[in-house]
Amino acid sequence: MSLTKAARPTEAPTVGAEGAAQPELRGTPRRRRGWRRKAAPYLFLILPLALLLVFTYWPVLNMFYYSVTDWDGLDKTKNFVGLDNYTETFTEPDNLRVFLVSLYYFVAALAQMAIALYFAVLLSFRVRFKNLWKGILFFPYLINGVAIGMIFLNFLKPDGGLDTVLSLLGFDSLIRQWTGDPAIINITLASVAVWRYMGLNFVMFLGAIQSIPRETFEAAALDGANRWHEVRYIILPSIRPIVGLQFILAISGALAVFEVPYIMTGGGNGSETFVIRTIWTAFQRNMVGLASAMAVIMLLIVLIMTWIQRAVMPERKVDLA
């Protein structure tokens, strides 16, 4: 008995030591779980960031480098020419002319936004066959650009579909060389672009409108608001960020038009766009340095217009209460 009693005091510290060690053992995996939880988002971002750096930012840096050289795309030697390529871009008349062509598409893009917003607002209310109209409006955007070019080539050719319709309606005086007259060719091609891309604008506007809580419209109806009041004081303020995004896309799209004019006219009859001109400079004239300078200018224009748009229309929280 004496030995047992004597042994108990000596065992107590051992038990106490194990008890003291338990919080440390439990804390280690907890800290690991916390570290893993914090690191998980960054681990998921590694691959997308690596792809972004390799396939986006690195080519952009190379483009800046090529723009100050006289590289022809094949020669291993790249001579530094400073800002000569940028000077040539802004002094050669044919290069300046493509900027004017882009204005047609920019105006057309604004009209496209207005038409898309009109249909989005209209179909956000109670309309019969709503889903059918949505499909009809969005369908042209699903068609391949090459197919659209071929369709409208036949539709707009002399004695084609449009001329036949105009003749049947008695408007023979309106018949033109739709893709052969330099005075109207860019209007024709910009109209085709509106027909194709309006569906994308429509879907984005419609999604933004449908994200507005229905209770807001119900409360407005109880207060006596009509449809115009709903559009003016609820819909337009709520979709303001989407309108800003569409404006930026309109600018970049106007400068980056390629498929429709290239397929329908090949850039002829004064329909050459900025991208067609850039590709022609790079691969027909073998002046990759000059083409890179043109691409850099297009990028800077988009960035400047984006900055202006964000300064004029800053993002702010919309309070509909």
VOPAMAR-249941 format. One record per residue (C-alpha): residue number from 1; residue in one letter; z, y, x. Coordinates in nm, 3 decimals. Example, Ala and Ser with C-alpha at 12.3 -4.5 7.8 and 13.67 -1.06 7.14 Angstrom:
ATOM num residu       z       y       x
ATOM   1      a   0.780  -0.450   1.230
ATOM   2      s   0.714  -0.106   1.367
//
This chain:
ATOM num residu       z       y       x
ATOM   1      m   0.000   0.000   0.000
ATOM   2      s   0.082   0.237   0.278
ATOM   3      l  -0.257   0.171   0.437
ATOM   4      t  -0.433   0.233   0.109
ATOM   5      k  -0.253   0.558   0.050
ATOM   6      a  -0.323   0.663   0.405
ATOM   7      a  -0.688   0.585   0.370
ATOM   8      r  -0.746   0.793   0.057
ATOM   9      p  -0.697   1.130   0.229
ATOM  10      t  -0.945   1.029   0.497
ATOM  11      e  -1.208   0.921   0.240
ATOM  12      a  -1.183   1.239   0.042
ATOM  13      p  -1.370   1.459   0.290
ATOM  14      t  -1.647   1.198   0.304
ATOM  15      v  -1.693   1.213  -0.069
ATOM  16      g  -1.669   1.588  -0.053
ATOM  17      a  -1.933   1.600   0.220
ATOM  18      e  -2.174   1.395   0.010
ATOM  19      g  -2.102   1.616  -0.286
ATOM  20      a  -2.171   1.920  -0.072
ATOM  21      a  -2.500   1.769   0.050
ATOM  22      q  -2.634   1.701  -0.298
ATOM  23      p  -2.724   2.064  -0.382
ATOM  24      e  -2.921   2.083  -0.058
ATOM  25      l  -3.117   1.766  -0.137
ATOM  26      r  -3.185   1.886  -0.488
ATOM  27      g  -3.286   2.233  -0.365
ATOM  28      t  -3.550   2.112  -0.121
ATOM  29      p  -3.794   1.963  -0.378
ATOM  30      r  -3.726   2.259  -0.606
ATOM  31      r  -3.833   2.496  -0.332
ATOM  32      r  -4.137   2.279  -0.268
ATOM  33      r  -4.231   2.288  -0.633
ATOM  34      g  -4.193   2.664  -0.632
ATOM  35      w  -4.413   2.697  -0.325
ATOM  36      r  -4.676   2.472  -0.478
ATOM  37      r  -4.668   2.668  -0.802
ATOM  38      k  -4.724   2.992  -0.614
ATOM  39      a  -4.996   2.845  -0.392
ATOM  40      a  -5.187   2.668  -0.672
ATOM  41      p  -5.392   2.973  -0.786
ATOM  42      y  -5.494   3.049  -0.428
ATOM  43      l  -5.592   2.686  -0.366
ATOM  44      f  -5.816   2.693  -0.674
ATOM  45      l  -5.975   3.016  -0.547
ATOM  46      i  -6.065   2.882  -0.203
ATOM  47      l  -6.388   2.706  -0.304
ATOM  48      p  -6.522   2.983  -0.536
ATOM  49      l  -6.442   3.247  -0.275
ATOM  50      a  -6.610   3.042  -0.003
ATOM  51      l  -6.925   3.006  -0.216
ATOM  52      l  -6.915   3.377  -0.299
ATOM  53      l  -6.886   3.474   0.067
ATOM  54      v  -7.159   3.236   0.184
ATOM  55      f  -7.416   3.294  -0.092
ATOM  56      t  -7.347   3.657  -0.193
ATOM  57      y  -7.168   3.875   0.059
ATOM  58      w  -7.318   3.723   0.372
ATOM  59      p  -7.680   3.767   0.244
ATOM  60      v  -7.593   4.125   0.143
ATOM  61      l  -7.465   4.199   0.493
ATOM  62      n  -7.783   4.046   0.638
ATOM  63      m  -7.989   4.262   0.402
ATOM  64      f  -7.817   4.575   0.534
ATOM  65      y  -7.891   4.459   0.889
ATOM  66      y  -8.259   4.384   0.817
ATOM  67      s  -8.301   4.723   0.649
ATOM  68      v  -8.256   4.904   0.981
ATOM  69      t  -8.501   4.682   1.169
ATOM  70      d  -8.879   4.631   1.171
ATOM  71      w  -8.850   4.254   1.112
ATOM  72      d  -9.161   4.095   0.964
ATOM  73      g  -8.982   3.785   0.838
ATOM  74      l  -9.116   3.550   1.107
ATOM  75      d  -9.070   3.704   1.449
ATOM  76      k  -8.745   3.624   1.626
ATOM  77      t  -8.732   3.980   1.758
ATOM  78      k  -8.587   4.248   1.534
ATOM  79      n  -8.624   4.600   1.671
ATOM  80      f  -8.377   4.863   1.554
ATOM  81      v  -8.557   5.148   1.374
ATOM  82      g  -8.260   5.336   1.228
ATOM  83      l  -8.324   5.496   0.888
ATOM  84      d  -8.705   5.491   0.915
ATOM  85      n  -8.738   5.229   0.640
ATOM  86      y  -8.526   5.437   0.402
ATOM  87      t  -8.733   5.747   0.483
ATOM  88      e  -9.056   5.561   0.414
ATOM  89      t  -8.920   5.432   0.084
ATOM  90      f  -8.860   5.783  -0.046
ATOM  91      t  -9.173   5.943   0.102
ATOM  92      e  -9.445   5.691   0.015
ATOM  93      p  -9.592   5.789  -0.326
ATOM  94      d  -9.645   5.430  -0.440
ATOM  95      n  -9.277   5.355  -0.382
ATOM  96      l  -9.171   5.657  -0.586
ATOM  97      r  -9.405   5.561  -0.869
ATOM  98      v  -9.217   5.238  -0.937
ATOM  99      f  -8.902   5.441  -1.004
ATOM 100      l  -9.090   5.618  -1.283
ATOM 101      v  -9.195   5.280  -1.424
ATOM 102      s  -8.827   5.181  -1.431
ATOM 103      l  -8.759   5.477  -1.661
ATOM 104      y  -8.968   5.311  -1.934
ATOM 105      y  -8.748   5.003  -1.918
ATOM 106      f  -8.429   5.209  -1.906
ATOM 107      v  -8.524   5.396  -2.225
ATOM 108      a  -8.627   5.064  -2.380
ATOM 109      a  -8.289   4.916  -2.282
ATOM 110      l  -8.108   5.199  -2.462
ATOM 111      a  -8.318   5.136  -2.772
ATOM 112      q  -8.247   4.766  -2.735
ATOM 113      m  -7.871   4.835  -2.730
ATOM 114      a  -7.897   5.050  -3.043
ATOM 115      i  -8.095   4.782  -3.232
ATOM 116      a  -7.857   4.507  -3.120
ATOM 117      l  -7.553   4.711  -3.222
ATOM 118      y  -7.707   4.780  -3.563
ATOM 119      f  -7.766   4.411  -3.634
ATOM 120      a  -7.424   4.314  -3.493
ATOM 121      v  -7.248   4.560  -3.724
ATOM 122      l  -7.462   4.456  -4.018
ATOM 123      l  -7.397   4.083  -3.968
ATOM 124      s  -7.025   4.137  -3.908
ATOM 125      f  -6.993   4.215  -4.280
ATOM 126      r  -7.052   3.974  -4.566
ATOM 127      v  -7.425   3.894  -4.561
ATOM 128      r  -7.611   3.602  -4.713
ATOM 129      f  -7.760   3.351  -4.465
ATOM 130      k  -7.560   3.518  -4.188
ATOM 131      n  -7.587   3.224  -3.944
ATOM 132      l  -7.962   3.198  -4.001
ATOM 133      w  -8.012   3.565  -3.908
ATOM 134      k  -7.792   3.520  -3.601
ATOM 135      g  -8.006   3.231  -3.483
ATOM 136      i  -8.331   3.418  -3.546
ATOM 137      l  -8.211   3.722  -3.349
ATOM 138      f  -8.078   3.521  -3.054
ATOM 139      f  -8.364   3.269  -3.031
ATOM 140      p  -8.606   3.483  -2.819
ATOM 141      y  -8.345   3.500  -2.543
ATOM 142      l  -8.354   3.119  -2.514
ATOM 143      i  -8.729   3.111  -2.448
ATOM 144      n  -8.843   3.091  -2.088
ATOM 145      g  -8.978   3.417  -1.950
ATOM 146      v  -9.304   3.255  -1.842
ATOM 147      a  -9.362   3.122  -2.193
ATOM 148      i  -9.293   3.466  -2.340
ATOM 149      g  -9.542   3.621  -2.102
ATOM 150      m  -9.811   3.371  -2.202
ATOM 151      i  -9.737   3.414  -2.574
ATOM 152      f  -9.769   3.792  -2.563
ATOM 153      l -10.076   3.776  -2.338
ATOM 154      n -10.260   3.601  -2.619
ATOM 155      f -10.099   3.812  -2.890
ATOM 156      l -10.189   4.144  -2.723
ATOM 157      k -10.531   4.059  -2.581
ATOM 158      p -10.841   4.229  -2.733
ATOM 159      d -10.910   4.079  -3.077
ATOM 160      g -10.582   3.892  -3.045
ATOM 161      g -10.302   3.851  -3.296
ATOM 162      l -10.184   4.214  -3.303
ATOM 163      d -10.536   4.354  -3.338
ATOM 164      t -10.609   4.109  -3.619
ATOM 165      v -10.297   4.213  -3.808
ATOM 166      l -10.377   4.582  -3.766
ATOM 167      s -10.733   4.523  -3.890
ATOM 168      l -10.609   4.335  -4.196
ATOM 169      l -10.374   4.623  -4.278
ATOM 170      g -10.651   4.879  -4.233
ATOM 171      f -10.512   5.038  -3.918
ATOM 172      d -10.815   4.987  -3.695
ATOM 173      s -10.764   5.331  -3.543
ATOM 174      l -10.439   5.211  -3.386
ATOM 175      i -10.600   4.927  -3.191
ATOM 176      r -10.568   4.978  -2.815
ATOM 177      q -10.609   4.793  -2.488
ATOM 178      w -10.241   4.703  -2.499
ATOM 179      t -10.225   4.560  -2.146
ATOM 180      g -10.530   4.735  -2.003
ATOM 181      d -10.465   5.102  -2.076
ATOM 182      p -10.245   5.260  -1.803
ATOM 183      a -10.124   5.518  -2.056
ATOM 184      i  -9.952   5.264  -2.279
ATOM 185      i  -9.914   4.950  -2.069
ATOM 186      n  -9.554   5.019  -1.969
ATOM 187      i  -9.460   5.093  -2.331
ATOM 188      t  -9.616   4.762  -2.430
ATOM 189      l  -9.436   4.563  -2.161
ATOM 190      a  -9.104   4.739  -2.225
ATOM 191      s  -9.136   4.651  -2.594
ATOM 192      v  -9.183   4.285  -2.501
ATOM 193      a  -8.868   4.306  -2.287
ATOM 194      v  -8.676   4.452  -2.580
ATOM 195      w  -8.791   4.165  -2.802
ATOM 196      r  -8.672   3.910  -2.550
ATOM 197      y  -8.336   4.052  -2.439
ATOM 198      m  -8.209   4.211  -2.760
ATOM 199      g  -8.050   3.879  -2.863
ATOM 200      l  -7.813   3.883  -2.565
ATOM 201      n  -7.692   4.235  -2.648
ATOM 202      f  -7.656   4.131  -3.011
ATOM 203      v  -7.434   3.832  -2.928
ATOM 204      m  -7.209   4.036  -2.700
ATOM 205      f  -7.166   4.312  -2.959
ATOM 206      l  -7.106   4.061  -3.238
ATOM 207      g  -6.842   3.875  -3.035
ATOM 208      a  -6.661   4.201  -2.962
ATOM 209      i  -6.668   4.303  -3.329
ATOM 210      q  -6.541   3.963  -3.447
ATOM 211      s  -6.248   3.986  -3.204
ATOM 212      i  -6.111   4.281  -3.402
ATOM 213      p  -5.823   4.161  -3.624
ATOM 214      r  -5.932   4.128  -3.986
ATOM 215      e  -5.602   4.284  -4.094
ATOM 216      t  -5.727   4.612  -3.951
ATOM 217      f  -6.027   4.612  -4.185
ATOM 218      e  -5.810   4.509  -4.479
ATOM 219      a  -5.566   4.792  -4.410
ATOM 220      a  -5.854   5.037  -4.379
ATOM 221      a  -5.997   4.915  -4.711
ATOM 222      l  -5.661   4.972  -4.878
ATOM 223      d  -5.666   5.328  -4.742
ATOM 224      g  -6.005   5.385  -4.903
ATOM 225      a  -6.226   5.355  -4.594
ATOM 226      n  -6.592   5.277  -4.656
ATOM 227      r  -6.829   5.090  -4.424
ATOM 228      w  -6.920   5.400  -4.226
ATOM 229      h  -6.551   5.480  -4.170
ATOM 230      e  -6.495   5.125  -4.045
ATOM 231      v  -6.783   5.158  -3.800
ATOM 232      r  -6.682   5.508  -3.685
ATOM 233      y  -6.307   5.465  -3.651
ATOM 234      i  -6.255   5.090  -3.596
ATOM 235      i  -6.561   4.912  -3.458
ATOM 236      l  -6.697   5.169  -3.210
ATOM 237      p  -6.359   5.245  -3.044
ATOM 238      s  -6.279   4.873  -3.024
ATOM 239      i  -6.605   4.770  -2.854
ATOM 240      r  -6.614   5.062  -2.613
ATOM 241      p  -6.566   4.838  -2.302
ATOM 242      i  -6.858   4.620  -2.412
ATOM 243      v  -7.075   4.927  -2.465
ATOM 244      g  -6.993   5.039  -2.109
ATOM 245      l  -7.078   4.696  -1.973
ATOM 246      q  -7.407   4.693  -2.161
ATOM 247      f  -7.492   5.036  -2.019
ATOM 248      i  -7.443   4.907  -1.664
ATOM 249      l  -7.654   4.600  -1.739
ATOM 250      a  -7.923   4.827  -1.883
ATOM 251      i  -7.946   5.023  -1.559
ATOM 252      s  -7.955   4.719  -1.335
ATOM 253      g  -8.196   4.545  -1.572
ATOM 254      a  -8.435   4.841  -1.575
ATOM 255      l  -8.455   4.830  -1.196
ATOM 256      a  -8.474   4.450  -1.175
ATOM 257      v  -8.752   4.388  -1.429
ATOM 258      f  -8.984   4.122  -1.294
ATOM 259      e  -9.084   3.829  -1.516
ATOM 260      v  -9.266   3.995  -1.806
ATOM 261      p  -9.481   4.249  -1.610
ATOM 262      y  -9.551   4.004  -1.327
ATOM 263      i  -9.674   3.729  -1.562
ATOM 264      m  -9.866   3.955  -1.800
ATOM 265      t -10.028   4.197  -1.555
ATOM 266      g  -9.923   4.101  -1.202
ATOM 267      g  -9.813   4.461  -1.156
ATOM 268      g -10.164   4.597  -1.218
ATOM 269      n -10.278   4.899  -1.422
ATOM 270      g  -9.971   5.098  -1.319
ATOM 271      s  -9.717   4.840  -1.438
ATOM 272      e  -9.574   4.759  -1.097
ATOM 273      t  -9.193   4.754  -1.108
ATOM 274      f  -8.942   4.801  -0.831
ATOM 275      v  -8.884   4.428  -0.780
ATOM 276      i  -9.257   4.346  -0.782
ATOM 277      r  -9.312   4.620  -0.525
ATOM 278      t  -9.025   4.490  -0.310
ATOM 279      i  -9.153   4.132  -0.313
ATOM 280      w  -9.507   4.247  -0.239
ATOM 281      t  -9.380   4.451   0.057
ATOM 282      a  -9.182   4.158   0.196
ATOM 283      f  -9.431   3.873   0.152
ATOM 284      q  -9.775   4.038   0.135
ATOM 285      r  -9.727   4.319   0.387
ATOM 286      n  -9.478   4.113   0.593
ATOM 287      m  -9.241   4.410   0.611
ATOM 288      v  -8.908   4.246   0.541
ATOM 289      g  -8.720   4.537   0.699
ATOM 290      l  -8.876   4.789   0.458
ATOM 291      a  -8.828   4.552   0.162
ATOM 292      s  -8.462   4.511   0.256
ATOM 293      a  -8.422   4.889   0.260
ATOM 294      m  -8.570   4.904  -0.091
ATOM 295      a  -8.328   4.634  -0.206
ATOM 296      v  -8.036   4.824  -0.054
ATOM 297      i  -8.145   5.140  -0.238
ATOM 298      m  -8.159   4.950  -0.567
ATOM 299      l  -7.809   4.815  -0.503
ATOM 300      l  -7.674   5.162  -0.423
ATOM 301      i  -7.832   5.310  -0.737
ATOM 302      v  -7.663   5.047  -0.953
ATOM 303      l  -7.328   5.104  -0.779
ATOM 304      i  -7.354   5.483  -0.818
ATOM 305      m  -7.448   5.460  -1.185
ATOM 306      t  -7.163   5.215  -1.240
ATOM 307      w  -6.920   5.457  -1.079
ATOM 308      i  -7.050   5.743  -1.294
ATOM 309      q  -7.021   5.530  -1.606
ATOM 310      r  -6.663   5.434  -1.521
ATOM 311      a  -6.578   5.799  -1.451
ATOM 312      v  -6.730   5.922  -1.777
ATOM 313      m  -6.608   5.630  -1.989
ATOM 314      p  -6.283   5.508  -1.826
ATOM 315      e  -6.126   5.195  -1.962
ATOM 316      r  -5.830   5.266  -2.180
ATOM 317      k  -5.623   5.074  -2.427
ATOM 318      v  -5.744   5.118  -2.783
ATOM 319      d  -5.471   5.175  -3.038
ATOM 320      l  -5.594   5.115  -3.391
ATOM 321      a  -5.252   5.149  -3.547
//
